[in-house]
C-alpha cells in the first residue's frame, strides 16, 4: 500500500471515530493523617482520556489514571502511624464539543487497568461511540491508527498517529504492545485497523514487586492495548444507570 493511501485511510478512521475520544474531569481530595490526627488535605483536578463505547455515554478509561489510589498504593509507603486516603469528589465527561456531563465511576478492574464511567444524566442526544463488538485482531508489525486528544493548551484538538503492533503478550492474558508512537498517546484512547475496526483501548501494565525492588532489566510500567473483546466484557458488567 502506498504511503499516501495509508495516510488517507488513517484520516478516514480519525474522521469517523474522533468524537468518541472524550475527556474525564476528576476532582480528588487527598487526606493524610498521623495517629488519627489529620495534618494535610489537598484537592486537585485533572483531565484524562476515555473512549465512549455506548451511545448512552458509557466510557472506558485507565484505572491507573482515573483512581489515584491505585498509583499511590504502588509508589507511596506509609510510615508507622501514618494513614492516607483519596476520595473522588467529582467526575464529569467532557465531550468533543466542550459540553460537560456529570458522571461517576461505576466499575473498576485493577487487573485490566480499566475504569468504566457512566453519565448520571441521560445525554440530550446519543453520543458517538466505538462499537467494541465490531472488532479486529492484530498481528505483529501490522499498521494501526491510534486516536487521541490534546490538552487544554491545544484546545483539546483530536490527534491521530500511525503505528505498528510491536509485540503481543500472551501471558498472563492477551495484550498488544504498540510501538513508540502508540506509547506516546494518552491512556484510555482507542486503536483501530486501517479499515476502521477497533483493536482495543490503551491501558497500562504495571510491574509490582512486593518482595523487593524491581529489576533494572524490567520496565515497571508499559502502555499496552487491551483487546476490544476484553474491554467489551468489562463494559457489559457496568451497573445500569441509576
Buried (B, 14 or more C-beta within 10 A) or exposed (E): EEEEEBEEBBEBBBEBBBBBBBBBBBBBBBBBBBEEEEEEEEEEEEBBBBBBBBBBBBBBBBBBBBBBBBBBBEEEEEEEEEEBEBEBEBBBBBBBEEEEBEBBBBBBBEEBBBBBBBBBEEBEEEBBBBBBEEBBBBEEEBBBBBBBBEEEEEEBEBBBBBBBBBEBBEEEEBBBBBBEBBBEBBBBBBBBBBEBBBBBBBBBBBEEEEEEEEEEEEEBEBBBBBBBEBBBBBBEEBEEEE
